[in-house]
Every structure is written in structure tokens, then in C-alpha cells.
Amino acid sequence: MLSRRHLRIKVVQALYAFFQSKNDRLDLGEKQLILSINKLYELYIHQLSFLVAINEFAVKRIEEAKKKHIPTEEDLNPNTKFINNRIFKQLASNKDFLKKEEIYKISWVDEREMLRKFFVEFKESHEYINYMNSDEDSYEEDKKLIIKLVKKRLSSFTNLESYYEDKNIYWVDDFHTANFLIIKTIQLFTEDQDEFKFLPAIYKSSKEDNDDKDFIISLFRKTILKSEEYKKMIEEKAKNWEIDRIAIMDVLLLKMALAELFEFPSIPVKVTMNEYIELAKYFSTSKSSVFINGILDKLIESLKSENKIKKTGRGLMT
């Protein structure tokens, strides 16, 4: 389920922590990498659970309103479109989700105020108002609302983000990635699916040499084991720069790119180059993407001329 870019980001973070800690235990570094991804999946389940909790909160609000001493007409005959949203119902009854929610011991019982705050804010949004006032009643409309809820409201709900940061150190940087995974999951939902449909796994797997878990472990290992060799190659192409003055993250990204060029024959050269230029924009300085683009271009040109990059499949050298 995680995209290759998200996986590369996780490897970057693990490698940076490994080198900064002066650690020489490769096995411990790998365990931390896998743990960080497992914790991301746990956060994803928490976010799905939060959505279900919001729906349950809305149901309770309606029930409480009916019990008022002097209920209004709206209290007695509420618009139940939101609480009957088909996506909520599918998620709340999904056996795989419920099992994982129990394994992670997730409960929002003590977070009623946060649920209230989110629901009240969402209820005032134009997405909610338009949905509730629409005459359309379809599965696709229900799905679109939940995706908008996650994309526009949940992703900007800082109270929840702070809650997660306080709860687990591994969740500090993963809030938005977890929301991305939720959107991908909801997009895969179909109207005819039953409660036995499995949630997407965190890794995509195949019988080829590009299994996601194998990919991250191999990328992590090769970058470390050949770190000095790659450092020398970078130094040769960065003649106008002293290697110690180049940003640490830039050197790390270049080493990772070299590991990918050498060790993953099924990944096109162009894909590797584009990915690490984009990662430079995400992780490093404003000038880093230009620098990495230039150094990688020189490295690739030299390695191609020496026939040191072996790629398999049509067009993979482009």
C-alpha cells in the first residue's frame, strides 16, 4: 500500500538516524526501519478508528437530542444521512479492521472532547452542508464525502496530530502519510464488498525482485555497506565542492541513489534520478535538488559509458 516514494522516505530517515548515531549494528538499524513502518501502519489503523468514532459520536448526538426536555422538530426528525454513510458502516463492520483495532487496543472513550471539536468543525464545513442538503443518495457520494473529510479536514486537525505526537515518538512525522493511506483504502472500497474483505497490506509483494519489503531492506543495507565506495564516487564528481561541506542529507541521498542504480536492475535509471531529486526538495535545502540533479547526471553518464549500470527490461536505461 505504501508507495515507493514513501518507502524511500522511511529508508532515508532510518539511514540518517543510523549514521548520526555512529551505530555499527546493521541488524539493529534494520529492526528500527521495519519498526518505524509497522508503527506507521498502526497509526493508519488509529486513523480509521477515529473515523468510526466520529460517526459513533454523531449517532450519540442525535440520540441525546431526542431526549431533551423540550426537543425541537429537528431533534425529533434529524437528517440521518451522515450517520448512515455506507463507508462508515462498511468500515465499522470490517472484521480485519476490528481485529487490528483490538490488537492495538485502540479506544477513544477518553477523547470525547476532541471528537466533539472535530465533529462540530466538520459540521460547519461546506462539504458537510452540501452533502446533507443534496438529494443524491449514492455510494459514490458517500465515498466522496469521506475522502474530502480526510483530505481537507482530518489532515488539518492539529489537535489530533498533537495527540499522536505525544502518544508515540514514531508518529511525529507520519500523520499525513497515514491520511494518504486512508484515502487509498477508501478509494478501493466497493459497494458490494462484505465484512470479510481484508484491509490493504502495508507492503506490496510479488514474485519478482522488487518486493517492497526486500526493496527497503536491500536499499538500507547496500547504502551502508558501500557507503565509503559511494562517497569516493561522489567526491570525484563534486570536484568544486569539499565533501565535508556538502549537506549531510545531500550526500546520503546521493549514496542511496547510487545503491539503487547498482543494485536494482528492474528500476529505470530515469525513475531513480527523478525520485532522488524530489526527495532532495522534501528533505534538504532549496538548492539541493539542483546540486543532486547535477551530480547524479555526471555519475550516470560516467557509469553508462563504463557499462557499470545493468538494467533489465525494455527501456530501463532511459
N, C-alpha and C positions, 0 to 999 in steps of 0.2 A: 504493500500500500504506500509506503514511503517512496517518494520519487528519488531518482539517483542524485539529484542535487541535494535533497535533504540528507541523504546518506553521506555524501561528501562533506556536508557541513558538520555532521556528527564526527566524522573522521578528523577533520581539521581541529575541532575542539579537543578531541582526545589526544591528538599528536601535540598540540600546543601545551596541554597540561603535562604530557609525558616529558617533553624536552625541558620545560620550565622547572619541573621538579627534580631534574637531574637523575631521574629514575633509570635503572638499568635492567629492570624486571619487565621484559616484554609481555610475559603472561599476565602480570597484574594490570598492565596498560590495556591489554585486550579485554580483560574482565570488566574494567571500568567503561570501556567503549560499549560493550554489549549491555552492561547495566544501564547506561545512560539511555539507550534505545528502548530497553524494557520499561524504564521509568516514563519515557515519552508515551508508550502505549498505555501505561497505567493512567497517565493524565488524560489521554484520549477517552478512556472509559469513564473517568470522572466527569468529563465534559458532557458525554452522552447522558450520564446520570443527572447532571444538572438540568439538562433539557427536560427530562422526565419529571424532575422535582418541580420545575416551573409549571408544567402542566398540572401536576397534582395540587400545587398551590392555588392555581386558578380555579380548580374544581372546588376546593375548600372555601374559597372566597364566595363563590356562588351559593354554596350550601349555607354559609354563615349569614349571607344577606337575606336569605329566605326566612331565617329565624329572628330577624329584627322585630322589635316590639311593634313598630308600625312600618312594615315593608312597603316599598313603592311598587308600582306596576312593573318596572324594570327588574326589581329584585325578585318578584314572583314569576316573571316570564322572561328570563335572561336570554341573551343571544349566546347559544352554546357552540357556535362554530369553532371557536379556538380550542375549547377543551375536547371537542370531538375530532380534531385534526387527525387524519388517518396515519400520518407519520408518527405522531406521539403514541398512538395505540399500537402500531407495529413494533416500535422500539420498546415500549413498556412490557410487551408480552414476549419479546425475543428471548428464547431460552439461553442462547450463548451470551447475550448481554447480561442477563440476570445472574448467570453463573459467575461471570467475571466481576460483576458488581459485588457479589457475595465474597468472592475470593479476596478482593481488595478492601473489603469491609467499609464500603462507601455509605455514608449516611449524611443527610442534610437536615436532620431533625433540629440540630442546634443552630442552624443558619437561616432561620425563618426571616429575620430582618433583611438579610442580603437577598433572599428570594423575593421578598416584598418590594424592595427597592428596584430590583431588575424588572419585575413584572409591571410595576407602576410606570416606570420609564418607557418600557416597550408598549404598554397600552396607550400611551400618548403619541406614539410614533405614527407617521403616515402609512407605514407598511401595515401595521395592525389595523388602523382605522379603515383603510381601503379594503383590506381583506374581510373585515367584519361586515362592511356595508355592501360588499359585492354580492350580486345574485348568483354568481357562478358557484357551483359546489362540485368540485372535481378533485381527483387525486393529485393531478399536476399542480393545481392551485395550492393545495396543501403543502406539497413538496417545495414549491417556490417560496412560500412564506417561511418555512423552517430554514431554508438556505439563506434567505435575507436576514432572518433573525440572527443566525450565526455570523454571517459576513459583516453586517452593519451594526449590530447591537451587542452581541456576545463578545466579539473581538475588541470592542472599545469599552467594555465594562471593567474599569480599572479596579473596582472593589474585589472582583473575583480573581483578577490577575495577582493582586497583592496577597490575597488569601492563599493562593497556590505557592507564591514565593516564600511565604512564611512557613508553609507546611512541609516543603521538601526542597532541598538545595538543587536537586536535579531539574526542578521545574522552572527555574528562574528564566531560562531562555526559550522555553518550549511552548508557551501559551498559544502563540499564533500558529505554530506548526500543528498543534493538537486541533485547533479550529479548522485548519486546512483539511486534516484527516476526516473530521466530522462531515464537512461539505462533500468530500469524495464519497464517504459512506452513504449519505443521504441520496446523492445522485445515482447510486447503484440500486437503491430500493425500487421495487416494482409492486404494483397494486396486488398482484396475485401471490406474492411471497407469503409463506406461513411463518409460524413462530420458531421453526426449526432451522431457518436459514442462518448460516454462520456469518459472523462479522468478518470483514476482510482481515487477513493476517498482516502483521507489521512489515514482513518481508515478502517480496515476490520471489518465487522459486521456479526453477526449470532444470531440465536435464543437461542444459548447455553449460558452458564455463562461465556464465555470467549470473549465477545465483547471487541474490542480493547479499546474503549473509557472508558467503565466501568472498564476495567483492570487497566488503568493508574490512574484513579481517586481513585479506591479502594486501589491500592498499595500505592499511595501517602497518603491517609487518614490513613490507618492502620499502616503504618510505624510511623506516627506522634503520633497517639492516643495511641499506645502501645510502644512508644519509651523507657520509663523507664523500663517497664517489660522486653523488649528485651535486654536492657542494662545489667540488672541483670543476665540474662541467659548467655550473652557473658562473663561477669565477672567471672562467675562460671567455665567456660571452659578455660579461659585465666589466670589461677592461677599464672603463671610465669610472667605475664605482669600486670602493673598497667594500668587500663582503660584509665586514662588521658594521658598516654604516647603512647597509640596506635594511629596511624594516624587517624584523624577525618574521612577521606574518608573510611578507612577500617571499622570503627565502623558503619558508615552509610550503607555501602554495606551489612554488616552482619545483620543489622536490617531489611533491605529490603528483604534479603534472608529469614529471619525468617517470615516476613509478608507473603511472597509468599508461604512458606511451610505450614503455618497455614490456610491461607485464600483462597487459590486457589486449590480446590480439583482436578481439571482437568489437572493441570500441574505436570508432573512427578518429583519426587524428584531429579533424576539424571539431568534433564534439568535445574532445579533451581540451583543446585550446579555448573554445568558447566558454566552457564551464569554468575554467580557472580564471579567465578574465572577469566573468560575472562574480565569482567568489571574492575576487580582489575588491570589487566595488562594495561588496557586502561587509567584508572583514577589515579591510586595510584603509589606507589614505586615499584621497581623491586622485592622486597621481599614480597610484599603484597599478591600476588596470592598464594604463598606458605603458608603464615600465614592464609589467609582466607580459603584455602583448609583444613588446619589442624583443625581450629576452627569449621568450618561447618561440617566436618566429625564427630567430637566429639558430636556436637549438634544433628545431625541427628541420630547418633547411640543411644544417650540417649532418644531422643523423640520417636524413634521407639520402644524402649524397654518399654517405658511408655505408648505406644499406643496413643500418642498425635497428630500424623500426620494422618489425614484422607484423603485418596486419592480414587477417584472413577475411575473405568475402569481397564481393564486387564493390568497388568504390570506396573501400575503407581507408585508403591512404589520403583521401581528399580532406 
